Amino acid sequence: MKLHIHGQADLFNGWGLHTHEAVQYLRNRTELTFSSHHRDNLAGVGCWPLDGVADTVLQITPPHCQPHSLGAVWWTMWESTLLPTQAVENLNTASLVLVPNMWNARCFKASGVTAPIHIARLGYSGDVFQWTPRRLLPLTFGTGGSISGAGERKEVQRVVDAFHAVGLDAKLEVKTMPWDRVNTHGDSRITVIQEVWSDPHWMQRWYSGLHCFVTATRCEGVGLMPLQAMVNGADVIAPIHSGHGSYMTDTTVWRLPHWAQPASGGYGGVQYGVDTPSITDAMVGVAERHHSEWLLESADLRSKHCSMSVRHLTWRAAMDEVWDVLKEGANLASMETACESTRRPCHDGHTGGSQVD
C-alpha cells in the first residue's frame, strides 16, 4: 500500500506533533509521501518524501481545512460540541473518519457527519515521557498551551490569575510560545517560558520539575499536556469534560467543577466554563496534600498510580491501531476492485473493533 500523509509540518502545536508521530511510525511500514496543508511551511519535514501518487491518503488536520482529496481517511478532532458546516461537508467526502475518543465521535455524528467513524486514540511518546520522582521543595505548579493558536480556549491567563490570588509559598511556571502574551501581575513567583521546544525531551524535563500541572481549558479534543504530565508523575488539576473524560477520573486528577456554556472564539455549540476561585481552591488543596504526603512519604506511591493509569496511551499503540485500520481499508478497496472486475458480489466489511455505529 502506498500511503500519502497530508498534515502539518512544524511542531508549533499538537497538530504538528500528531503529523510527525504518524510520519515517523508509518514510514517504516509502507511507502510514504507527504504534503503540508500550510503550503509554504515545509521547514519541519526534513527528508520526508513529498507529494506523490498513493493508494490511501491520511489527512491529519482540523476538520475545517481544505480536503487533500476525495475519499481520504481523516484523523482529526474538534474542541466544541458542534462542528462548522464546512467541516461537516469536508468529512462527508472521507472514506473514513478517525477521532480520538467517543466524545468526539458523538459530537461529529450529532453535527451531521455521515462518513464512517472509528475511534483511534492519540498518545504520548513512550520512549520520552516516564514517571520521575519529585523533589520536596519548592512546590511548583505549571500551566501552558499555545495561546495564540487556541485563543482564550486554553484559559492560561485564568490559571495565572488564580495562582496570583493566593499567597502560597510556591511557584508557577507558564509554558507558552514566543508570540504569546501573559500578564503575571508583577508576581515574582510566576515565571513565563516563551520558547519553541521542538525536542520532546525538553518537555519531559520541564514536567519533572513540576509538582502539579493545572489546566482550566474550555474544551479539548484530547488534552496532550495534562496527559504527558500525568505520565511523568505530576499531579493534575483539570475539569473532566470533552476529551479529558477519555483518560481522567476522580481518582487520578483533582477535578475542577465546570458548567456548560455557549462556545466562543470561532467555535459553535457548547464548551465549558471554570471559575477562578475554584482553581485557587484546588491549588490550596494540592499544596496541603503535598505537605501531608511528604510527611507520610506517600507522594510517590500515589503519583505512580496516576501515571500507571495512562501508561498504555502511547503513540506506538495508537499507530499500531491506525495501521491496522488503514491496511483493512486498503484490503477492502482491493476486494471491491476485484469484485467489480469479475462482477461478483463482495462480503461486507467494517473498520475494526472501534467502529462507531
Backbone hydrogen bonds, N-H to C=O, Kabsch-Sander energy under -0.5 kcal/mol:
donor,donor_aa,acceptor,acceptor_aa,energy
3,L,1,M,-0.6
3,L,31,E,-3.0
4,H,56,T,-2.7
5,I,33,T,-2.7
6,H,58,L,-2.4
7,G,5,I,-0.6
7,G,35,S,-2.1
17,L,13,N,-1.6
18,H,14,G,-2.8
19,T,15,W,-2.3
20,H,16,G,-2.6
21,E,17,L,-2.7
22,A,18,H,-1.9
23,V,19,T,-2.6
24,Q,20,H,-2.8
25,Y,21,E,-1.8
26,L,22,A,-2.8
27,R,23,V,-2.2
28,N,25,Y,-1.2
29,R,26,L,-1.6
30,T,26,L,-1.6
31,E,1,M,-0.6
33,T,3,L,-2.0
34,F,49,P,-1.7
35,S,5,I,-2.0
37,H,7,G,-2.7
39,R,37,H,-1.0
41,N,38,H,-2.7
42,L,40,D,-0.6
45,V,42,L,-1.3
48,W,45,V,-2.3
51,D,34,F,-0.6
55,D,2,K,-2.1
56,T,2,K,-2.1
58,L,4,H,-3.1
58,L,56,T,-0.5
59,Q,57,V,-0.6
59,Q,73,V,-3.1
60,I,6,H,-3.0
60,I,58,L,-0.6
61,T,59,Q,-0.6
65,C,62,P,-1.7
71,G,93,T,-2.9
72,A,69,S,-1.1
73,V,57,V,-3.3
74,W,72,A,-0.6
74,W,96,L,-2.4
75,W,59,Q,-3.1
76,T,74,W,-0.5
76,T,98,L,-2.6
81,T,270,V,-1.5
82,L,268,G,-1.2
88,V,84,P,-2.0
89,E,85,T,-2.3
90,N,86,Q,-2.4
91,L,87,A,-2.7
92,N,88,V,-1.8
93,T,90,N,-1.7
94,A,91,L,-1.6
95,S,72,A,-2.0
96,L,72,A,-1.0
97,V,116,P,-2.7
98,L,74,W,-4.0
99,V,118,H,-2.3
105,A,101,N,-1.9
106,R,102,M,-2.7
107,C,103,W,-2.1
108,F,104,N,-2.8
109,K,105,A,-2.3
110,A,106,R,-2.5
111,S,107,C,-1.5
112,G,108,F,-0.6
112,G,109,K,-1.1
113,V,108,F,-2.3
117,I,356,V,-0.6
118,H,97,V,-2.7
119,I,354,S,-1.6
120,A,99,V,-3.2
120,A,118,H,-0.6
124,Y,313,L,-1.3
126,G,124,Y,-0.9
128,V,125,S,-1.7
129,F,125,S,-2.6
132,T,232,N,-2.4
141,F,171,K,-3.2
142,G,212,C,-2.2
143,T,173,E,-2.1
145,G,175,K,-2.0
147,I,145,G,-1.3
150,A,146,S,-2.3
151,G,147,I,-1.6
153,R,150,A,-1.6
154,K,151,G,-0.5
155,E,152,E,-1.1
159,V,155,E,-1.4
160,V,156,V,-2.0
161,D,157,Q,-2.7
162,A,158,R,-2.3
163,F,159,V,-2.2
164,H,160,V,-2.5
165,A,161,D,-1.4
166,V,163,F,-1.5
168,L,166,V,-1.1
170,A,168,L,-1.9
171,K,139,L,-2.4
172,L,189,R,-2.2
173,E,141,F,-2.4
174,V,191,T,-3.0
175,K,143,T,-2.6
175,K,173,E,-0.5
176,T,174,V,-0.7
176,T,193,I,-2.6
180,D,177,M,-1.8
184,T,182,V,-0.8
187,D,184,T,-2.0
188,S,186,G,-0.6
190,I,187,D,-1.8
191,T,172,L,-2.7
193,I,174,V,-3.5
193,I,191,T,-0.5
194,Q,192,V,-0.7
195,E,176,T,-1.1
195,E,193,I,-0.8
197,W,195,E,-0.7
198,S,196,V,-0.9
202,W,199,D,-1.8
203,M,199,D,-0.7
204,Q,200,P,-2.1
205,R,201,H,-2.3
206,W,202,W,-2.0
207,Y,203,M,-2.9
208,S,204,Q,-1.9
209,G,205,R,-0.7
209,G,206,W,-1.3
210,L,207,Y,-1.8
211,H,140,T,-3.0
212,C,140,T,-1.5
213,F,235,D,-3.2
214,V,142,G,-3.2
215,T,237,I,-2.5
216,A,154,K,-0.7
218,R,153,R,-2.9
227,L,223,G,-1.2
228,Q,224,L,-2.6
229,A,225,M,-2.5
230,M,226,P,-2.3
231,V,227,L,-2.2
232,N,228,Q,-2.1
233,G,229,A,-1.1
233,G,230,M,-0.6
234,A,229,A,-2.2
235,D,211,H,-2.7
237,I,213,F,-2.6
238,A,236,V,-0.5
238,A,254,W,-2.1
241,H,239,P,-1.2
243,G,220,E,-2.6
244,H,241,H,-1.7
245,G,241,H,-0.6
245,G,242,S,-1.3
246,S,243,G,-1.7
247,Y,244,H,-1.8
248,M,244,H,-2.2
252,T,249,T,-1.1
253,V,249,T,-1.6
254,W,236,V,-3.2
255,R,253,V,-0.9
256,L,238,A,-2.0
259,W,273,G,-1.5
261,Q,271,Q,-2.5
263,A,269,G,-2.4
267,Y,264,S,-0.5
268,G,82,L,-0.8
271,Q,261,Q,-2.7
272,Y,218,R,-1.7
273,G,259,W,-2.9
279,I,275,D,-1.1
279,I,276,T,-0.6
280,T,276,T,-2.1
281,D,277,P,-2.6
282,A,278,S,-1.8
283,M,279,I,-2.4
284,V,280,T,-2.3
285,G,281,D,-2.4
286,V,282,A,-2.7
287,A,283,M,-2.3
288,E,284,V,-2.3
289,R,285,G,-2.4
290,H,286,V,-2.8
291,H,287,A,-1.9
292,S,288,E,-2.1
293,E,289,R,-2.9
294,W,290,H,-1.9
295,L,291,H,-1.5
296,L,292,S,-1.7
297,E,293,E,-0.8
298,S,293,E,-2.2
299,A,293,E,-0.6
302,R,298,S,-1.8
303,S,299,A,-2.4
304,K,300,D,-2.3
305,H,301,L,-1.7
306,C,302,R,-2.1
307,S,303,S,-2.3
308,M,304,K,-2.6
309,S,305,H,-1.3
310,V,307,S,-1.4
311,R,307,S,-0.5
311,R,308,M,-0.6
313,L,310,V,-1.8
314,T,312,H,-1.6
315,W,124,Y,-2.5
318,A,314,T,-2.0
319,M,315,W,-3.1
320,D,316,R,-2.4
321,E,317,A,-1.7
322,V,318,A,-2.3
323,W,319,M,-2.9
324,D,320,D,-1.9
325,V,321,E,-2.1
326,L,322,V,-2.9
327,K,323,W,-2.6
328,E,324,D,-2.4
329,G,325,V,-2.6
330,A,326,L,-2.5
331,N,327,K,-2.6
332,L,328,E,-2.6
333,A,329,G,-2.2
334,S,330,A,-2.1
335,M,331,N,-2.3
336,E,332,L,-2.5
337,T,333,A,-2.2
338,A,334,S,-2.5
339,C,335,M,-2.7
340,E,336,E,-2.5
341,S,337,T,-2.1
342,T,338,A,-1.6
343,R,339,C,-1.1
344,R,339,C,-1.7
355,Q,352,G,-1.3
356,V,117,I,-3.0
357,D,355,Q,-0.6
